[in-house]
Amino acid sequence: MKQSFTASVWREGEWYIAQCMQVDVASQGTTEDEAIDNLRDALELHFTPPVATLTPRVRDIEVDIKAA
């Protein structure tokens, strides 16, 4: 699914900074185009659901609850 976003781009010293206006995501590059491409990659990663690298062990346990 494609979605459109608005980016603000400015220069800070040797770097171009690209920041998404709708989502708090930003990136940088040595050119304006590179900053936009890096922002695109950062947004794709931002919206990628996390995947567990280790499968957690799930175990049933018993607990003795004493009434007060």
C-alpha positions in Angstrom: 0.0 0.0 0.0 1.4 3.4 -0.9 0.8 6.5 1.2 1.8 10.1 0.5 3.7 12.2 3.1 5.0 15.7 3.1 8.7 16.3 3.7 10.4 19.5 4.8 14.1 19.7 3.7 16.7 22.1 4.8 20.5 22.3 4.9 22.6 22.2 8.1 26.3 22.6 7.3 27.3 19.8 4.9 24.1 17.8 5.4 20.5 18.0 4.1 17.9 17.1 6.6 14.5 15.7 5.5 11.7 15.5 8.0 8.3 14.0 7.6 5.6 16.5 8.5 2.9 13.9 9.5 5.1 11.4 11.4 8.0 12.2 13.7 10.6 10.7 11.4 13.7 12.4 9.9 16.8 11.5 8.0 19.8 13.2 6.3 22.0 13.0 3.3 24.8 14.7 1.5 22.3 15.9 -1.2 18.6 16.8 -1.1 17.7 13.8 -3.1 19.7 11.5 -0.9 18.0 12.9 2.2 14.6 12.3 0.7 15.6 8.7 -0.3 16.9 8.1 3.2 13.6 9.5 4.7 11.6 7.2 2.4 13.7 4.2 3.8 13.2 5.4 7.4 9.4 5.7 6.9 9.2 2.2 5.5 11.1 0.9 8.5 8.9 3.0 10.9 5.8 1.3 9.5 7.2 -2.2 9.4 5.7 -4.3 12.2 8.4 -5.6 14.6 9.4 -9.3 14.3 10.7 -11.2 17.3 14.2 -12.5 16.6 13.8 -15.1 19.4 10.7 -17.2 20.0 9.8 -16.8 23.6 9.4 -19.9 25.7 5.8 -20.2 27.0 5.2 -22.3 30.1 2.3 -23.0 32.4 3.0 -22.5 36.0 1.1 -23.2 39.2 0.9 -20.8 42.1 -0.5 -21.6 45.6 -2.7 -18.7 46.6 -3.5 -18.7 50.3 -6.7 -16.9 51.5 -6.2 -14.3 54.1 
